[in-house]
Amino acid sequence: MLDAILLERAGVPAVAIVTDLFRATGDAMAASWGMAGYRFLDTPHPIANLGDKDLDARAERLVEPVIALLRR
C-alpha cells in the first residue's frame, strides 16, 4: 500500500491491492500519508492458503479494475 502511495505522490501511476480485511487499514494509511480518498482495490481475505490456480483466478478478476484505476 505504501509503495503505491509513494509512487503516486512521485507522479507514477500505481495501484495497491489489499485483502478486504485490511481495507480500513489501507484507508487510514492513505489518510496518514496525505492521500485521503486514495482509490485502491481489494480481494477476499485470506490469500495465504490459496494454491496457484486460485491465486491466478483472483488475479484475473483484478486485471480490468487495475487497468481502470491506472487510466483514471
All heavy atoms as a GROMACS GRO file, in nm:
protein
  546
    1MET      N    1   0.082  -0.118   0.000
    1MET     CA    2   0.000   0.000   0.000
    1MET      C    3   0.087   0.125   0.000
    1MET      O    4   0.065   0.214  -0.080
    1MET     CB    5  -0.092  -0.006   0.124
    1MET     CG    6  -0.186   0.107   0.136
    1MET     SD    7  -0.322   0.086   0.023
    1MET     CE    8  -0.397   0.243   0.038
    2LEU      N    9   0.183   0.129   0.089
    2LEU     CA   10   0.267   0.248   0.097
    2LEU      C   11   0.346   0.268  -0.032
    2LEU      O   12   0.362   0.382  -0.078
    2LEU     CB   13   0.361   0.240   0.217
    2LEU     CG   14   0.452   0.361   0.237
    2LEU    CD1   15   0.372   0.491   0.247
    2LEU    CD2   16   0.539   0.342   0.360
    3ASP      N   17   0.394   0.161  -0.090
    3ASP     CA   18   0.467   0.175  -0.217
    3ASP      C   19   0.381   0.245  -0.322
    3ASP      O   20   0.427   0.335  -0.392
    3ASP     CB   21   0.512   0.039  -0.271
    3ASP     CG   22   0.621  -0.024  -0.188
    3ASP    OD1   23   0.690   0.048  -0.115
    3ASP    OD2   24   0.637  -0.147  -0.197
    4ALA      N   25   0.256   0.205  -0.334
    4ALA     CA   26   0.167   0.266  -0.433
    4ALA      C   27   0.143   0.413  -0.401
    4ALA      O   28   0.144   0.498  -0.491
    4ALA     CB   29   0.035   0.191  -0.439
    5ILE      N   30   0.124   0.445  -0.275
    5ILE     CA   31   0.103   0.585  -0.234
    5ILE      C   32   0.225   0.668  -0.269
    5ILE      O   33   0.214   0.778  -0.327
    5ILE     CB   34   0.071   0.593  -0.084
    5ILE    CG1   35  -0.068   0.534  -0.057
    5ILE    CG2   36   0.080   0.736  -0.033
    5ILE    CD1   37  -0.099   0.514   0.090
    6LEU      N   38   0.343   0.619  -0.237
    6LEU     CA   39   0.466   0.695  -0.265
    6LEU      C   40   0.489   0.709  -0.415
    6LEU      O   41   0.533   0.816  -0.461
    6LEU     CB   42   0.585   0.629  -0.196
    6LEU     CG   43   0.580   0.630  -0.043
    6LEU    CD1   44   0.700   0.554   0.014
    6LEU    CD2   45   0.574   0.772   0.012
    7LEU      N   46   0.461   0.606  -0.491
    7LEU     CA   47   0.474   0.616  -0.636
    7LEU      C   48   0.377   0.720  -0.691
    7LEU      O   49   0.414   0.804  -0.774
    7LEU     CB   50   0.450   0.481  -0.702
    7LEU     CG   51   0.563   0.380  -0.688
    7LEU    CD1   52   0.517   0.241  -0.729
    7LEU    CD2   53   0.683   0.422  -0.771
    8GLU      N   54   0.253   0.718  -0.646
    8GLU     CA   55   0.154   0.815  -0.692
    8GLU      C   56   0.198   0.958  -0.656
    8GLU      O   57   0.186   1.049  -0.738
    8GLU     CB   58   0.017   0.786  -0.630
    8GLU     CG   59  -0.050   0.664  -0.686
    8GLU     CD   60  -0.120   0.687  -0.819
    8GLU    OE1   61  -0.131   0.802  -0.864
    8GLU    OE2   62  -0.165   0.587  -0.878
    9ARG      N   63   0.250   0.975  -0.537
    9ARG     CA   64   0.296   1.109  -0.497
    9ARG      C   65   0.412   1.156  -0.584
    9ARG      O   66   0.430   1.276  -0.604
    9ARG     CB   67   0.336   1.109  -0.350
    9ARG     CG   68   0.216   1.100  -0.257
    9ARG     CD   69   0.253   1.088  -0.114
    9ARG     NE   70   0.305   1.216  -0.065
    9ARG     CZ   71   0.347   1.236   0.058
    9ARG    NH1   72   0.343   1.137   0.146
    9ARG    NH2   73   0.392   1.352   0.096
   10ALA      N   74   0.488   1.062  -0.638
   10ALA     CA   75   0.600   1.095  -0.726
   10ALA      C   76   0.556   1.108  -0.871
   10ALA      O   77   0.638   1.130  -0.960
   10ALA     CB   78   0.709   0.989  -0.713
   11GLY      N   79   0.426   1.092  -0.896
   11GLY     CA   80   0.374   1.106  -1.031
   11GLY      C   81   0.375   0.980  -1.114
   11GLY      O   82   0.352   0.984  -1.235
   12VAL      N   83   0.399   0.867  -1.049
   12VAL     CA   84   0.400   0.738  -1.120
   12VAL      C   85   0.269   0.667  -1.090
   12VAL      O   86   0.240   0.638  -0.973
   12VAL     CB   87   0.519   0.651  -1.073
   12VAL    CG1   88   0.516   0.516  -1.142
   12VAL    CG2   89   0.650   0.723  -1.095
   13PRO      N   90   0.188   0.639  -1.191
   13PRO     CA   91   0.062   0.568  -1.166
   13PRO      C   92   0.086   0.432  -1.101
   13PRO      O   93   0.176   0.359  -1.141
   13PRO     CB   94   0.002   0.552  -1.306
   13PRO     CG   95   0.066   0.658  -1.388
   13PRO     CD   96   0.204   0.673  -1.333
   14ALA      N   97   0.007   0.403  -0.999
   14ALA     CA   98   0.023   0.276  -0.926
   14ALA      C   99  -0.113   0.234  -0.871
   14ALA      O  100  -0.201   0.317  -0.851
   14ALA     CB  101   0.123   0.294  -0.811
   15VAL      N  102  -0.127   0.106  -0.847
   15VAL     CA  103  -0.250   0.053  -0.789
   15VAL      C  104  -0.211  -0.040  -0.674
   15VAL      O  105  -0.133  -0.132  -0.692
   15VAL     CB  106  -0.332  -0.026  -0.894
   15VAL    CG1  107  -0.455  -0.088  -0.828
   15VAL    CG2  108  -0.372   0.065  -1.009
   16ALA      N  109  -0.268  -0.013  -0.558
   16ALA     CA  110  -0.248  -0.101  -0.443
   16ALA      C  111  -0.363  -0.200  -0.438
   16ALA      O  112  -0.478  -0.167  -0.470
   16ALA     CB  113  -0.244  -0.020  -0.315
   17ILE      N  114  -0.331  -0.322  -0.398
   17ILE     CA  115  -0.433  -0.425  -0.379
   17ILE      C  116  -0.412  -0.484  -0.240
   17ILE      O  117  -0.300  -0.526  -0.206
   17ILE     CB  118  -0.421  -0.536  -0.484
   17ILE    CG1  119  -0.432  -0.478  -0.626
   17ILE    CG2  120  -0.528  -0.644  -0.461
   17ILE    CD1  121  -0.396  -0.574  -0.736
   18VAL      N  122  -0.517  -0.484  -0.161
   18VAL     CA  123  -0.512  -0.540  -0.026
   18VAL      C  124  -0.624  -0.643  -0.014
   18VAL      O  125  -0.715  -0.647  -0.096
   18VAL     CB  126  -0.529  -0.431   0.082
   18VAL    CG1  127  -0.420  -0.328   0.073
   18VAL    CG2  128  -0.666  -0.365   0.075
   19THR      N  129  -0.618  -0.726   0.089
   19THR     CA  130  -0.733  -0.812   0.114
   19THR      C  131  -0.839  -0.730   0.187
   19THR      O  132  -0.807  -0.632   0.255
   19THR     CB  133  -0.696  -0.938   0.194
   19THR    OG1  134  -0.642  -0.901   0.320
   19THR    CG2  135  -0.597  -1.025   0.117
   20ASP      N  136  -0.965  -0.770   0.171
   20ASP     CA  137  -1.075  -0.692   0.225
   20ASP      C  138  -1.064  -0.669   0.376
   20ASP      O  139  -1.108  -0.566   0.426
   20ASP     CB  140  -1.210  -0.752   0.188
   20ASP     CG  141  -1.225  -0.898   0.224
   20ASP    OD1  142  -1.138  -0.956   0.291
   20ASP    OD2  143  -1.326  -0.957   0.183
   21LEU      N  144  -1.001  -0.759   0.447
   21LEU     CA  145  -0.982  -0.743   0.591
   21LEU      C  146  -0.899  -0.618   0.622
   21LEU      O  147  -0.914  -0.557   0.727
   21LEU     CB  148  -0.914  -0.868   0.648
   21LEU     CG  149  -0.895  -0.872   0.799
   21LEU    CD1  150  -1.030  -0.887   0.869
   21LEU    CD2  151  -0.805  -0.987   0.837
   22PHE      N  152  -0.814  -0.577   0.529
   22PHE     CA  153  -0.725  -0.464   0.551
   22PHE      C  154  -0.769  -0.336   0.479
   22PHE      O  155  -0.693  -0.241   0.468
   22PHE     CB  156  -0.582  -0.503   0.511
   22PHE     CG  157  -0.526  -0.609   0.600
   22PHE    CD1  158  -0.527  -0.741   0.560
   22PHE    CD2  159  -0.477  -0.578   0.725
   22PHE    CE1  160  -0.479  -0.842   0.642
   22PHE    CE2  161  -0.428  -0.677   0.809
   22PHE     CZ  162  -0.429  -0.810   0.768
   23ARG      N  163  -0.892  -0.334   0.432
   23ARG     CA  164  -0.943  -0.215   0.362
   23ARG      C  165  -0.939  -0.091   0.452
   23ARG      O  166  -0.892   0.015   0.411
   23ARG     CB  167  -1.083  -0.240   0.311
   23ARG     CG  168  -1.140  -0.124   0.238
   23ARG     CD  169  -1.176  -0.161   0.096
   23ARG     NE  170  -1.188  -0.038   0.022
   23ARG     CZ  171  -1.126  -0.014  -0.092
   23ARG    NH1  172  -1.052  -0.105  -0.147
   23ARG    NH2  173  -1.141   0.100  -0.153
   24ALA      N  174  -0.987  -0.103   0.575
   24ALA     CA  175  -0.987   0.011   0.667
   24ALA      C  176  -0.844   0.056   0.698
   24ALA      O  177  -0.816   0.176   0.708
   24ALA     CB  178  -1.061  -0.024   0.796
   25THR      N  179  -0.754  -0.039   0.710
   25THR     CA  180  -0.613  -0.005   0.734
   25THR      C  181  -0.557   0.071   0.615
   25THR      O  182  -0.483   0.168   0.631
   25THR     CB  183  -0.530  -0.133   0.760
   25THR    OG1  184  -0.586  -0.201   0.872
   25THR    CG2  185  -0.385  -0.100   0.786
   26GLY      N  186  -0.591   0.028   0.494
   26GLY     CA  187  -0.546   0.099   0.374
   26GLY      C  188  -0.599   0.241   0.370
   26GLY      O  189  -0.525   0.335   0.336
   27ASP      N  190  -0.727   0.260   0.404
   27ASP     CA  191  -0.784   0.395   0.409
   27ASP      C  192  -0.709   0.482   0.510
   27ASP      O  193  -0.678   0.597   0.481
   27ASP     CB  194  -0.932   0.390   0.445
   27ASP     CG  195  -1.020   0.339   0.331
   27ASP    OD1  196  -0.984   0.360   0.213
   27ASP    OD2  197  -1.125   0.279   0.362
   28ALA      N  198  -0.682   0.426   0.627
   28ALA     CA  199  -0.611   0.500   0.731
   28ALA      C  200  -0.469   0.534   0.687
   28ALA      O  201  -0.420   0.646   0.711
   28ALA     CB  202  -0.610   0.421   0.861
   29MET      N  203  -0.402   0.440   0.623
   29MET     CA  204  -0.266   0.465   0.577
   29MET      C  205  -0.264   0.576   0.473
   29MET      O  206  -0.179   0.667   0.478
   29MET     CB  207  -0.202   0.339   0.521
   29MET     CG  208  -0.060   0.362   0.470
   29MET     SD  209   0.019   0.211   0.414
   29MET     CE  210   0.055   0.136   0.571
   30ALA      N  211  -0.357   0.571   0.378
   30ALA     CA  212  -0.363   0.674   0.275
   30ALA      C  213  -0.386   0.811   0.339
   30ALA      O  214  -0.318   0.909   0.304
   30ALA     CB  215  -0.473   0.642   0.174
   31ALA      N  216  -0.477   0.818   0.434
   31ALA     CA  217  -0.505   0.945   0.501
   31ALA      C  218  -0.382   0.994   0.577
   31ALA      O  219  -0.350   1.114   0.573
   31ALA     CB  220  -0.624   0.930   0.595
   32SER      N  221  -0.312   0.903   0.644
   32SER     CA  222  -0.196   0.945   0.722
   32SER      C  223  -0.081   0.994   0.635
   32SER      O  224   0.004   1.070   0.680
   32SER     CB  225  -0.148   0.832   0.813
   32SER     OG  226  -0.084   0.730   0.739
   33TRP      N  227  -0.080   0.954   0.508
   33TRP     CA  228   0.023   1.000   0.413
   33TRP      C  229  -0.029   1.113   0.325
   33TRP      O  230   0.029   1.145   0.222
   33TRP     CB  231   0.072   0.883   0.328
   33TRP     CG  232   0.170   0.798   0.402
   33TRP    CD1  233   0.143   0.692   0.484
   33TRP    CD2  234   0.311   0.815   0.407
   33TRP    NE1  235   0.258   0.642   0.537
   33TRP    CE2  236   0.364   0.716   0.492
   33TRP    CE3  237   0.399   0.905   0.347
   33TRP    CZ2  238   0.500   0.705   0.519
   33TRP    CZ3  239   0.535   0.893   0.373
   33TRP    CH2  240   0.584   0.795   0.459
   34GLY      N  241  -0.140   1.174   0.368
   34GLY     CA  242  -0.192   1.291   0.297
   34GLY      C  243  -0.267   1.259   0.170
   34GLY      O  244  -0.284   1.346   0.084
   35MET      N  245  -0.314   1.136   0.156
   35MET     CA  246  -0.387   1.098   0.034
   35MET      C  247  -0.522   1.036   0.069
   35MET      O  248  -0.559   0.930   0.018
   35MET     CB  249  -0.303   1.003  -0.051
   35MET     CG  250  -0.178   1.070  -0.106
   35MET     SD  251  -0.094   0.979  -0.237
   35MET     CE  252  -0.216   0.975  -0.366
   36ALA      N  253  -0.595   1.105   0.157
   36ALA     CA  254  -0.729   1.057   0.194
   36ALA      C  255  -0.811   1.038   0.066
   36ALA      O  256  -0.804   1.119  -0.026
   36ALA     CB  257  -0.796   1.157   0.286
   37GLY      N  258  -0.884   0.930   0.061
   37GLY     CA  259  -0.965   0.900  -0.056
   37GLY      C  260  -0.890   0.829  -0.167
   37GLY      O  261  -0.946   0.806  -0.273
   38TYR      N  262  -0.763   0.794  -0.142
   38TYR     CA  263  -0.684   0.721  -0.241
   38TYR      C  264  -0.760   0.595  -0.280
   38TYR      O  265  -0.806   0.518  -0.195
   38TYR     CB  266  -0.546   0.685  -0.186
   38TYR     CG  267  -0.462   0.604  -0.279
   38TYR    CD1  268  -0.407   0.662  -0.392
   38TYR    CD2  269  -0.438   0.470  -0.256
   38TYR    CE1  270  -0.329   0.588  -0.480
   38TYR    CE2  271  -0.361   0.394  -0.343
   38TYR     CZ  272  -0.307   0.454  -0.454
   38TYR     OH  273  -0.231   0.380  -0.541
   39ARG      N  274  -0.776   0.575  -0.410
   39ARG     CA  275  -0.852   0.460  -0.459
   39ARG      C  276  -0.760   0.339  -0.474
   39ARG      O  277  -0.656   0.348  -0.540
   39ARG     CB  278  -0.918   0.496  -0.591
   39ARG     CG  279  -1.022   0.606  -0.573
   39ARG     CD  280  -1.082   0.649  -0.703
   39ARG     NE  281  -1.147   0.535  -0.767
   39ARG     CZ  282  -1.179   0.532  -0.896
   39ARG    NH1  283  -1.153   0.633  -0.974
   39ARG    NH2  284  -1.237   0.426  -0.947
   40PHE      N  285  -0.799   0.229  -0.413
   40PHE     CA  286  -0.724   0.104  -0.425
   40PHE      C  287  -0.822  -0.011  -0.431
   40PHE      O  288  -0.942   0.008  -0.413
   40PHE     CB  289  -0.623   0.089  -0.311
   40PHE     CG  290  -0.681   0.089  -0.172
   40PHE    CD1  291  -0.711  -0.030  -0.109
   40PHE    CD2  292  -0.706   0.208  -0.106
   40PHE    CE1  293  -0.764  -0.031   0.019
   40PHE    CE2  294  -0.758   0.209   0.022
   40PHE     CZ  295  -0.787   0.089   0.084
   41LEU      N  296  -0.772  -0.127  -0.460
   41LEU     CA  297  -0.857  -0.245  -0.479
   41LEU      C  298  -0.841  -0.341  -0.362
   41LEU      O  299  -0.741  -0.340  -0.291
   41LEU     CB  300  -0.818  -0.316  -0.608
   41LEU     CG  301  -0.829  -0.231  -0.735
   41LEU    CD1  302  -0.773  -0.308  -0.854
   41LEU    CD2  303  -0.973  -0.190  -0.760
   42ASP      N  304  -0.943  -0.426  -0.348
   42ASP     CA  305  -0.930  -0.532  -0.250
   42ASP      C  306  -0.976  -0.664  -0.311
   42ASP      O  307  -1.042  -0.668  -0.414
   42ASP     CB  308  -1.004  -0.501  -0.121
   42ASP     CG  309  -1.154  -0.484  -0.138
   42ASP    OD1  310  -1.216  -0.561  -0.213
   42ASP    OD2  311  -1.210  -0.393  -0.075
   43THR      N  312  -0.933  -0.769  -0.246
   43THR     CA  313  -0.969  -0.905  -0.285
   43THR      C  314  -1.005  -0.978  -0.156
   43THR      O  315  -0.960  -0.938  -0.047
   43THR     CB  316  -0.853  -0.973  -0.360
   43THR    OG1  317  -0.897  -1.096  -0.417
   43THR    CG2  318  -0.732  -0.998  -0.272
   44PRO      N  319  -1.087  -1.081  -0.162
   44PRO     CA  320  -1.127  -1.150  -0.039
   44PRO      C  321  -1.008  -1.205   0.040
   44PRO      O  322  -0.910  -1.252  -0.016
   44PRO     CB  323  -1.216  -1.264  -0.090
   44PRO     CG  324  -1.271  -1.214  -0.220
   44PRO     CD  325  -1.158  -1.134  -0.280
   45HIS      N  326  -1.021  -1.196   0.171
   45HIS     CA  327  -0.921  -1.248   0.265
   45HIS      C  328  -0.965  -1.388   0.305
   45HIS      O  329  -1.084  -1.413   0.316
   45HIS     CB  330  -0.918  -1.156   0.388
   45HIS     CG  331  -0.808  -1.188   0.484
   45HIS    ND1  332  -0.682  -1.137   0.469
   45HIS    CD2  333  -0.805  -1.266   0.593
   45HIS    CE1  334  -0.606  -1.182   0.568
   45HIS    NE2  335  -0.679  -1.261   0.644
   46PRO      N  336  -0.875  -1.478   0.326
   46PRO     CA  337  -0.729  -1.472   0.316
   46PRO      C  338  -0.681  -1.515   0.177
   46PRO      O  339  -0.759  -1.570   0.098
   46PRO     CB  340  -0.683  -1.572   0.420
   46PRO     CG  341  -0.789  -1.680   0.418
   46PRO     CD  342  -0.918  -1.606   0.389
   47ILE      N  343  -0.554  -1.491   0.150
   47ILE     CA  344  -0.495  -1.540   0.026
   47ILE      C  345  -0.377  -1.634   0.052
   47ILE      O  346  -0.337  -1.707  -0.037
   47ILE     CB  347  -0.451  -1.426  -0.068
   47ILE    CG1  348  -0.345  -1.337  -0.002
   47ILE    CG2  349  -0.570  -1.345  -0.114
   47ILE    CD1  350  -0.282  -1.237  -0.097
   48ALA      N  351  -0.325  -1.632   0.173
   48ALA     CA  352  -0.205  -1.710   0.204
   48ALA      C  353  -0.225  -1.861   0.184
   48ALA      O  354  -0.130  -1.931   0.151
   48ALA     CB  355  -0.159  -1.683   0.347
   49ASN      N  356  -0.346  -1.907   0.200
   49ASN     CA  357  -0.370  -2.052   0.190
   49ASN      C  358  -0.417  -2.095   0.051
   49ASN      O  359  -0.449  -2.211   0.032
   49ASN     CB  360  -0.475  -2.094   0.294
   49ASN     CG  361  -0.608  -2.026   0.274
   49ASN    OD1  362  -0.616  -1.919   0.214
   49ASN    ND2  363  -0.713  -2.085   0.326
   50LEU      N  364  -0.419  -2.005  -0.046
   50LEU     CA  365  -0.465  -2.040  -0.180
   50LEU      C  366  -0.353  -2.102  -0.263
   50LEU      O  367  -0.237  -2.063  -0.251
   50LEU     CB  368  -0.518  -1.916  -0.252
   50LEU     CG  369  -0.638  -1.846  -0.188
   50LEU    CD1  370  -0.674  -1.723  -0.270
   50LEU    CD2  371  -0.756  -1.940  -0.176
   51GLY      N  372  -0.392  -2.193  -0.348
   51GLY     CA  373  -0.297  -2.252  -0.442
   51GLY      C  374  -0.281  -2.163  -0.564
   51GLY      O  375  -0.352  -2.062  -0.580
   52ASP      N  376  -0.191  -2.202  -0.651
   52ASP     CA  377  -0.163  -2.122  -0.771
   52ASP      C  378  -0.287  -2.098  -0.856
   52ASP      O  379  -0.309  -1.987  -0.905
   52ASP     CB  380  -0.055  -2.189  -0.856
   52ASP     CG  381   0.082  -2.186  -0.792
   52ASP    OD1  382   0.101  -2.109  -0.694
   52ASP    OD2  383   0.171  -2.259  -0.839
   53LYS      N  384  -0.369  -2.200  -0.875
   53LYS     CA  385  -0.488  -2.187  -0.959
   53LYS      C  386  -0.584  -2.083  -0.903
   53LYS      O  387  -0.636  -1.998  -0.976
   53LYS     CB  388  -0.556  -2.323  -0.973
   53LYS     CG  389  -0.676  -2.322  -1.064
   53LYS     CD  390  -0.735  -2.462  -1.076
   53LYS     CE  391  -0.859  -2.460  -1.163
   53LYS     NZ  392  -0.921  -2.591  -1.175
   54ASP      N  393  -0.607  -2.087  -0.772
   54ASP     CA  394  -0.698  -1.991  -0.710
   54ASP      C  395  -0.640  -1.850  -0.709
   54ASP      O  396  -0.712  -1.752  -0.730
   54ASP     CB  397  -0.732  -2.034  -0.568
   54ASP     CG  398  -0.818  -2.160  -0.565
   54ASP    OD1  399  -0.900  -2.178  -0.657
   54ASP    OD2  400  -0.802  -2.240  -0.471
   55LEU      N  401  -0.510  -1.838  -0.686
   55LEU     CA  402  -0.446  -1.705  -0.692
   55LEU      C  403  -0.453  -1.648  -0.832
   55LEU      O  404  -0.480  -1.528  -0.850
   55LEU     CB  405  -0.301  -1.713  -0.645
   55LEU     CG  406  -0.279  -1.721  -0.495
   55LEU    CD1  407  -0.132  -1.747  -0.465
   55LEU    CD2  408  -0.327  -1.595  -0.426
   56ASP      N  409  -0.429  -1.732  -0.931
   56ASP     CA  410  -0.440  -1.686  -1.071
   56ASP      C  411  -0.581  -1.637  -1.102
   56ASP      O  412  -0.599  -1.535  -1.169
   56ASP     CB  413  -0.401  -1.797  -1.168
   56ASP     CG  414  -0.252  -1.825  -1.170
   56ASP    OD1  415  -0.174  -1.744  -1.114
   56ASP    OD2  416  -0.213  -1.929  -1.228
   57ALA      N  417  -0.682  -1.707  -1.053
   57ALA     CA  418  -0.820  -1.667  -1.076
   57ALA      C  419  -0.849  -1.532  -1.011
   57ALA      O  420  -0.913  -1.446  -1.071
   57ALA     CB  421  -0.916  -1.774  -1.022
   58ARG      N  422  -0.799  -1.512  -0.890
   58ARG     CA  423  -0.817  -1.382  -0.824
   58ARG      C  424  -0.749  -1.272  -0.904
   58ARG      O  425  -0.804  -1.163  -0.922
   58ARG     CB  426  -0.760  -1.385  -0.683
   58ARG     CG  427  -0.831  -1.478  -0.590
   58ARG     CD  428  -0.910  -1.406  -0.485
   58ARG     NE  429  -0.966  -1.502  -0.393
   58ARG     CZ  430  -0.945  -1.503  -0.264
   58ARG    NH1  431  -0.869  -1.411  -0.209
   58ARG    NH2  432  -1.000  -1.594  -0.188
   59ALA      N  433  -0.628  -1.299  -0.949
   59ALA     CA  434  -0.554  -1.200  -1.026
   59ALA      C  435  -0.627  -1.166  -1.156
   59ALA      O  436  -0.636  -1.049  -1.194
   59ALA     CB  437  -0.413  -1.251  -1.056
   60GLU      N  438  -0.681  -1.266  -1.221
   60GLU     CA  439  -0.755  -1.242  -1.345
   60GLU      C  440  -0.874  -1.150  -1.322
   60GLU      O  441  -0.903  -1.064  -1.404
   60GLU     CB  442  -0.803  -1.375  -1.406
   60GLU     CG  443  -0.694  -1.453  -1.474
   60GLU     CD  444  -0.640  -1.384  -1.599
   60GLU    OE1  445  -0.718  -1.321  -1.672
   60GLU    OE2  446  -0.518  -1.393  -1.620
   61ARG      N  447  -0.943  -1.168  -1.209
   61ARG     CA  448  -1.058  -1.083  -1.179
   61ARG      C  449  -1.017  -0.939  -1.150
   61ARG      O  450  -1.100  -0.848  -1.159
   61ARG     CB  451  -1.137  -1.139  -1.060
   61ARG     CG  452  -1.215  -1.265  -1.096
   61ARG     CD  453  -1.314  -1.304  -0.987
   61ARG     NE  454  -1.253  -1.335  -0.859
   61ARG     CZ  455  -1.217  -1.456  -0.819
   61ARG    NH1  456  -1.234  -1.560  -0.899
   61ARG    NH2  457  -1.164  -1.475  -0.701
   62LEU      N  458  -0.892  -0.916  -1.118
   62LEU     CA  459  -0.845  -0.781  -1.084
   62LEU      C  460  -0.786  -0.705  -1.203
   62LEU      O  461  -0.762  -0.585  -1.193
   62LEU     CB  462  -0.742  -0.788  -0.971
   62LEU     CG  463  -0.800  -0.825  -0.834
   62LEU    CD1  464  -0.687  -0.861  -0.738
   62LEU    CD2  465  -0.884  -0.712  -0.779
   63VAL      N  466  -0.761  -0.773  -1.313
   63VAL     CA  467  -0.695  -0.709  -1.426
   63VAL      C  468  -0.772  -0.586  -1.474
   63VAL      O  469  -0.715  -0.476  -1.485
   63VAL     CB  470  -0.672  -0.809  -1.543
   63VAL    CG1  471  -0.627  -0.736  -1.668
   63VAL    CG2  472  -0.570  -0.914  -1.502
   64GLU      N  473  -0.898  -0.600  -1.505
   64GLU     CA  474  -0.976  -0.487  -1.556
   64GLU      C  475  -0.988  -0.374  -1.454
   64GLU      O  476  -0.970  -0.256  -1.491
   64GLU     CB  477  -1.114  -0.532  -1.604
   64GLU     CG  478  -1.108  -0.613  -1.732
   64GLU     CD  479  -1.045  -0.538  -1.849
   64GLU    OE1  480  -1.071  -0.417  -1.866
   64GLU    OE2  481  -0.968  -0.601  -1.924
   65PRO      N  482  -1.015  -0.402  -1.327
   65PRO     CA  483  -1.018  -0.293  -1.230
   65PRO      C  484  -0.882  -0.221  -1.216
   65PRO      O  485  -0.878  -0.099  -1.198
   65PRO     CB  486  -1.057  -0.360  -1.099
   65PRO     CG  487  -1.131  -0.483  -1.140
   65PRO     CD  488  -1.065  -0.527  -1.268
   66VAL      N  489  -0.773  -0.295  -1.224
   66VAL     CA  490  -0.640  -0.231  -1.218
   66VAL      C  491  -0.623  -0.138  -1.338
   66VAL      O  492  -0.580  -0.022  -1.323
   66VAL     CB  493  -0.526  -0.337  -1.215
   66VAL    CG1  494  -0.390  -0.273  -1.244
   66VAL    CG2  495  -0.524  -0.408  -1.080
   67ILE      N  496  -0.656  -0.185  -1.455
   67ILE     CA  497  -0.643  -0.102  -1.576
   67ILE      C  498  -0.730   0.024  -1.562
   67ILE      O  499  -0.686   0.134  -1.594
   67ILE     CB  500  -0.679  -0.182  -1.701
   67ILE    CG1  501  -0.573  -0.289  -1.726
   67ILE    CG2  502  -0.695  -0.091  -1.823
   67ILE    CD1  503  -0.610  -0.391  -1.832
   68ALA      N  504  -0.852   0.007  -1.512
   68ALA     CA  505  -0.941   0.122  -1.496
   68ALA      C  506  -0.882   0.226  -1.400
   68ALA      O  507  -0.888   0.345  -1.427
   68ALA     CB  508  -1.077   0.074  -1.445
   69LEU      N  509  -0.823   0.180  -1.291
   69LEU     CA  510  -0.763   0.275  -1.196
   69LEU      C  511  -0.641   0.343  -1.256
   69LEU      O  512  -0.616   0.461  -1.233
   69LEU     CB  513  -0.726   0.206  -1.064
   69LEU     CG  514  -0.839   0.182  -0.968
   69LEU    CD1  515  -0.787   0.112  -0.841
   69LEU    CD2  516  -0.910   0.311  -0.930
   70LEU      N  517  -0.563   0.270  -1.333
   70LEU     CA  518  -0.444   0.329  -1.394
   70LEU      C  519  -0.482   0.435  -1.500
   70LEU      O  520  -0.408   0.530  -1.521
   70LEU     CB  521  -0.357   0.221  -1.458
   70LEU     CG  522  -0.282   0.132  -1.361
   70LEU    CD1  523  -0.214   0.018  -1.436
   70LEU    CD2  524  -0.180   0.212  -1.280
   71ARG      N  525  -0.597   0.418  -1.560
   71ARG     CA  526  -0.641   0.511  -1.663
   71ARG      C  527  -0.716   0.633  -1.608
   71ARG      O  528  -0.746   0.723  -1.682
   71ARG     CB  529  -0.730   0.439  -1.764
   71ARG     CG  530  -0.653   0.344  -1.850
   71ARG     CD  531  -0.744   0.281  -1.951
   71ARG     NE  532  -0.666   0.201  -2.044
   71ARG     CZ  533  -0.716   0.111  -2.125
   71ARG    NH1  534  -0.847   0.090  -2.125
   71ARG    NH2  535  -0.640   0.043  -2.207
   72ARG      N  536  -0.742   0.633  -1.480
   72ARG     CA  537  -0.821   0.742  -1.421
   72ARG      C  538  -0.756   0.877  -1.434
   72ARG      O  539  -0.641   0.896  -1.451
   72ARG     CB  540  -0.857   0.715  -1.277
   72ARG     CG  541  -0.737   0.724  -1.180
   72ARG     CD  542  -0.781   0.688  -1.040
   72ARG     NE  543  -0.680   0.712  -0.943
   72ARG     CZ  544  -0.570   0.641  -0.922
   72ARG    NH1  545  -0.548   0.537  -0.997
   72ARG    NH2  546  -0.484   0.670  -0.829
   0.00000   0.00000   0.00000
